[in-house]
Amino acid sequence: MRRARLRAATMAEAREVARRLLVERGTAAVTVNAVAREMGMSGPALYRYFTGHEELVEAITIDFFRELTGVIIAARDTRPGEDTSVRLLAMCRAMRGWAVAHPAEFEWTFARPSRISRDPRREESPRFQAGDGFEKVFLGEFVDLWEGSGFPTPGPGRLDPALGKQLSAYSARIDGVLPPEAAHVFLSTWTRLYGLLCMEVLHQLDFAYSDVGPLFEECLREVCDSLGLEYTPPSG
């Protein structure tokens, strides 16, 4: 029991050190040997806790997913009984708040290739499960909206057949809680918000905007319009 606690504490410290290295020195600084040095350990000693770089990468990625998911859930749950638009706006703003406050962590989690997607056993991966948990927070709001008042979707024959096939597969993966045409709206909304966040965090809009906040709010207003929801500006 004591050994298990010590192991868990060492792994937690290693993840904290890896995060600090990421924030202070960048992605390339996050290696098993660098983390070990910061902890006063040898590289081989830390390899008893992480089998290699990929396992360390996965561990801190999971931490970031869980932290962000927790922030979004907290924003949602501070508005019990409110309608979907209020909750969804709070969740989107919380996600942007975390991303802007933690750009290195956001870039690490969302703006770098994931090998998990090419792994046939990906659904068994803790990394996949953490990402899936993040997805389901937003998905749940869209499902509630779809089952309640609904929202506009592309009409019959409006989707490219190749796109429709992929959306049908995605709908099946989420157990049909959204039909393909509703899943298209959900995914389109996500990619729009995600794309804008990535461009902001990666400074791809600095040539034109010194403050992306109003642009993000404009995006939220347009999303609300497309879903038939009422937009309310942030308080304060």
N, C-alpha and C positions, 0 to 999 in steps of 0.2 A: 504493500500500500504506500509506504513512504517512498519507495523507489519510483512508483508510478507518479506520485506528486512531484518529485524532483524532475522527472522526465518532462512532465507537462509544463513545469515552471521554466525549464531550460528552453523548450521549444517556443514558449510564449515570449521569452526574452529575445530569442533569435529573431522572431518575427518583428518585434518592436525595433530591434537594431536594424534589420533589413529595411524597414519603413523609413527610419531616420536617414540611412544611407541614400535611399531613393530620393527623399526630399532634398537632402543637402548636396548630393553629388551626382544624381542622375541614375538612369537605368543601368548603365554599364558598371556602376559601382556595387551593384547588388550581386555578390557572389558568395558562395559558401565560405571560401577562405577569408574574404573581407569581413564577413559577419563574425567568423570565428576570432579573428584578430581583435575586433572591437570588444568581444566578450572575454578576451584573455584566454582563449582556448586555441588549440591547434586545429587545422583544417580536418585532419583525420578524426579527431575527437568529435567534431560537429557532424561528420558524416555518419555517426552512429544514430543521429537524430533525423537527418535528412539524407536520403540516399544519393542526392545529387542536386544540381542547380534547378532542374525542372520541378522537383518536389518542393524546393524552397519557394520558387515562383508561384506554384499552385497554392501553397499555404498562405502567402500574403495576399494573393488575389482573392481567396476565399474570405479573408479578413475584411478586405475592402468591400466586397459584395455585401457581406453581412452588415457591416457598419452603415453603408448607404441604405440598404433595405430597412434597417432599423430607424434611420432618420426619416425615411418616407412614411413608414408605418406610423411613427409618432406624429407626424404632421397630419396624417389622415385621421388618427384616433383622437386628436384634439377637437375634432368637429363631429362628434356623434350626433346622429339625427339630422345632420345637414343633408341637402340634396347632393347628387353626384357632382354637379359642377363645382360646388364649393370644395368638396374633398379632392377632386381631380386637380383643381388649380393649386390647392395647398401642396399636393404631392409633387407637382411639376416644379413649383417654386422651391420646395425643399431640395429636390434633386439638383436644381441649378445652384442653390446656395452651397451645397456640399461640394459640387464640382468646382465652383469658383474658389472656395476656401481651400480645396485640396487638389490643385491641378495635377500634381505629380501622380497622386493616387488614381485620379480619374483617367489620366492618359495611360497609366499602367494597366488599368482594368479594361478600358473600352477602346483604346486607340492603338492596340498592338495585336498582331495575329495570335490566334489561339490554336494550339495544336489539338485541343480537346475535340474540336469540331470534326477533325479527320480521324478520330479514334473510334472504331466500331463499338467499343465498350464505353462510349462517352457517358451514357446515362448512369453508369455505375460510379462515375468519378465524383468526388466531393466538390470539385470545381464546377462541374456541370450542374450539380444539385444546388449549389449556392447561386449560380446564375439563373437557374430555373425558379428558385424562390424569389429572386428579384423580379423576374418577368411576371410571376403570378400576382404580385401586388398590384401592378397596373392592369393586368388582364382581368382580375377580379372586378375592378371598377367598370370596365367595359362590359363584362358579362352582366353585372347588375343593371347597367343602363340598357343593354340590349333586351334583357328580360322584362324591363319596366316599360319605359316610354319608347325604346328603340332609337335608331338613328338612321339617317339616309345611307343607302348603299348603292353601288353600281347596279343598273338595271340589267335584265337578261341580255346576254350577248355583248355586253360592254367590255368585259375582261378578255384579254388575249388568252386563247386556249392554253398556251404554255404556262401563263401566269395562273390561270384557273386550276391547272393540274397541281401546281405547287401549293396553292392555297388550300386545295382539298386535302393534300397530305398534311399540311400544318393543322388544319381543322381536326383531322383524325388524331393527330398527336396530342392535341389539347382536349381529347375526348368529346369533340363536337360541341363544346360549350359556346362556340361561335361558329356559325356556318361560314363557308368560304368567303362570301361577299362581305360579311361583317368582320371576318378576320382580316380582310384586305384593308378595311378602314382602320382597324386597330394597328396593324403593322405600318400603314402609311403615316398614321399620327405619330407613332413611336420614331420612325426613321426621320421624320421632319424635326421633331424635338431633339433627338439625339444628334442629328447632323448639325443643327445650330449650336448645340452645346459644344460639340467637338471643335467646331470652327472658332468658337469663343475661347475655349480653354487652350487651344493650340495657337492662339494669336493669329488666326488666318483672316480676321476681320479688322485687325489693327490699322490697316491702311485707310479704312473708312470710318470706323467707329471707335471712340474712346470709352463709350459706355454702351454695352450691348443689352443692358437691362430693358430699355424701352422696346428694342427690337424683339426681345424674348416675349415681352408682354403682348406685342402686336401679334406674334405667332400664336400665343395662347388665345387671344381674342378670335383669330381666324379658326383655330381648332374648335373653340366653343361654337362658333357659327356653323361649322361643318357638321357638328354633332347635334345641333339643335339645343344647345345649352346656353344659359345666361352667363355672360362674362362679367366678373366683378373685379375691379382693380385691387391691387394689394393695399391693405390698410397702412396708414402712416406714410 
